[in-house]
């Protein structure tokens, strides 16, 4: 029942974001392939949700609400990837479209949360720490996500040693989608929060951990 409710909310949000990203976009790197029309987008969306229904029964059951939302979003992204590949796009093109679609979905909330934090917290260092800790606590929360917090004087440092999103895509041998479309969002968020993120490896990319080193932008 919970998955149905989340999907009911997720579907129009993803459809709207995907339409904004795809409509008018070239169908391939070859200019003679043309661009996506409204009719093409409707066909694409129909195929995405057909794929989603086929993938849905295999979604792992995670203990936290936020992880379940993220996994349903991941399932929809995998359904998008399959639809795009079926339409002849290369893997890199497909992942780029998924990355842009996810950003369209989260950009508003990232911008609003950043603006609200600036209004409520004047000290930039404290503001960054509170914003990141809130994300870790309420979105990427334990026990679905496993995190090791580290001491940092002028930065917020932590490592994730378990990520259900990475596990999900790696289960399909498609860690590239997680790395290219999901992990990439962290850098865009860092920019919106007037900060800088350094990371040497990710679970999706084959590392033993995702190391996050957040600091104020100089």
C-alpha positions in Angstrom: 0.0 0.0 0.0 2.8 2.4 0.9 4.6 1.8 -2.4 1.3 2.6 -4.2 0.9 5.9 -2.4 4.5 6.9 -3.1 4.2 5.9 -6.7 1.0 7.9 -7.1 2.9 11.0 -6.0 6.1 10.2 -7.8 4.6 9.5 -11.2 3.3 13.0 -12.1 6.4 14.6 -10.6 8.7 12.5 -12.7 6.6 12.8 -15.8 6.7 16.6 -15.5 10.4 16.7 -15.0 11.2 14.3 -17.8 9.0 16.2 -20.2 10.9 19.4 -19.4 14.2 17.7 -20.0 13.3 15.6 -23.1 10.9 17.8 -25.1 12.8 19.4 -28.0 16.0 17.4 -27.1 17.8 15.6 -29.9 17.0 11.9 -30.0 20.7 11.1 -30.6 24.0 12.8 -31.2 23.2 12.5 -35.0 21.4 15.6 -36.1 19.3 13.7 -38.7 17.5 11.8 -35.9 15.3 14.8 -35.1 14.1 16.0 -31.7 11.5 14.7 -29.2 8.0 15.9 -29.9 5.1 15.9 -27.5 3.9 12.7 -29.0 7.4 11.2 -28.6 7.4 12.2 -24.9 4.0 10.6 -24.3 5.1 7.3 -25.9 8.3 7.4 -23.9 6.4 8.0 -20.6 4.1 5.1 -21.4 7.1 2.8 -21.9 8.8 4.0 -18.7 5.8 3.1 -16.5 5.4 -0.2 -18.3 9.0 -1.0 -17.4 8.4 0.3 -13.9 5.5 -2.1 -13.3 7.7 -5.0 -14.4 10.6 -3.9 -12.1 8.4 -3.0 -9.1 8.1 -6.5 -7.5 11.9 -6.8 -7.1 12.4 -3.6 -5.1 14.0 -4.4 -1.8 12.1 -3.5 1.3 14.1 -1.0 3.4 13.3 -0.1 7.0 12.9 3.7 6.6 10.4 5.7 4.7 13.0 7.9 3.0 14.9 4.9 1.7 11.7 3.4 0.2 11.0 6.7 -1.6 14.5 6.8 -2.9 14.3 3.2 -4.1 11.0 3.8 -5.9 12.7 6.8 -7.6 15.6 4.5 -8.5 13.3 1.9 -9.9 11.7 4.7 -12.1 15.2 5.8 -13.2 16.0 2.2 -14.2 12.7 2.1 -16.1 13.7 5.3 -17.8 17.1 4.0 -18.7 15.6 0.9 -20.3 13.1 2.9 -22.2 15.9 5.3 -23.5 18.2 2.4 -24.5 15.2 0.6 -26.2 14.8 3.8 -28.3 18.4 3.6 -29.4 20.2 6.0 -27.1 23.7 5.2 -25.9 24.3 4.6 -22.2 26.0 8.0 -21.6 23.2 9.8 -23.3 20.5 7.9 -21.3 22.3 8.6 -18.0 22.6 12.3 -18.8 18.9 12.5 -19.4 18.2 10.7 -16.1 20.6 13.0 -14.3 18.9 16.1 -15.7 15.4 14.7 -14.8 16.4 14.0 -11.2 17.8 17.6 -10.9 14.5 19.0 -12.2 12.7 17.0 -9.5 14.8 18.1 -6.6 16.1 21.6 -7.7 13.1 23.5 -6.1 13.4 21.8 -2.7 17.2 22.3 -2.7 16.9 26.0 -3.5 14.1 26.6 -1.0 16.0 24.8 1.8 19.1 26.7 1.0 17.3 30.0 1.1 15.4 29.2 4.3 18.7 28.2 6.0 20.2 31.6 5.0 17.3 33.4 6.5 17.4 31.4 9.8 21.1 30.9 10.3 23.5 33.8 9.8 26.8 31.9 10.4 27.8 30.2 7.1 29.7 27.4 8.7 27.0 26.5 11.2 24.4 26.8 8.4 26.3 24.2 6.3 26.7 21.8 9.1 23.0 22.0 10.1 21.9 21.6 6.4 24.0 18.5 5.9 23.2 16.9 9.2 19.5 17.4 8.5 19.8 15.7 5.1 21.8 12.8 6.7 19.2 12.4 9.5 15.9 12.7 7.6 16.8 11.6 4.0 19.9 9.4 4.0 19.0 8.0 7.4 20.1 5.0 9.4 19.6 2.1 9.4 18.9 1.9 5.7 22.0 4.0 5.1 25.1 3.2 7.1 27.4 6.2 7.9 30.6 6.9 9.8 30.9 10.5 11.0 34.4 11.9 11.2 35.9 14.9 13.0 36.4 18.1 11.0 37.3 21.5 12.2 36.4 23.6 9.1 34.5 21.0 7.1 31.7 18.3 7.5 33.3 14.9 7.0 31.7 11.5 6.9 31.7 8.3 5.0 28.8 6.2 3.8 29.6 2.5 3.9 26.2 1.3 2.8 23.8 2.9 0.3 20.6 1.2 -0.8 20.5 3.2 -4.0 24.0 2.0 -5.0 23.1 -1.6 -3.9 19.9 -1.5 -6.1 21.7 -0.4 -9.3 24.7 -2.7 -8.7 22.2 -5.6 -8.4 21.5 -4.9 -12.1 25.2 -4.4 -12.9 24.3 -0.8 -13.6 26.2 1.1 -10.9 27.0 3.7 -13.7 23.4 5.0 -13.4 23.8 5.6 -9.7 27.2 7.2 -10.1 26.3 9.3 -13.1 22.7 10.3 -12.2 22.5 10.2 -8.4 25.9 10.7 -7.0 26.4 13.6 -9.4 23.5 15.5 -7.7 25.7 16.0 -4.6 28.0 18.4 -6.4 25.0 20.4 -7.7 23.6 20.6 -4.2 27.0 21.7 -2.8 27.0 24.6 -5.3 23.4 25.6 -4.3 24.5 25.6 -0.7 27.6 27.8 -1.4 29.9 25.0 -0.5 32.5 22.7 -2.0 32.4 18.9 -2.0 35.5 16.7 -2.3 35.0 12.9 -2.8 37.6 10.3 -3.9 35.3 7.4 -4.5 31.8 6.0 -4.3 30.1 2.7 -3.5 28.4 2.8 -6.9 31.8 3.3 -8.6 33.3 0.3 -6.9 34.9 1.9 -3.8 34.4 0.5 -0.3 32.9 3.8 0.8 31.6 7.1 -0.3 33.8 9.7 1.3 32.2 13.2 1.8 34.2 16.2 2.6 32.1 19.3 2.6 33.5 22.8 3.2 32.5 26.4 2.5 33.3 27.6 -0.9 36.3 29.9 -0.9 
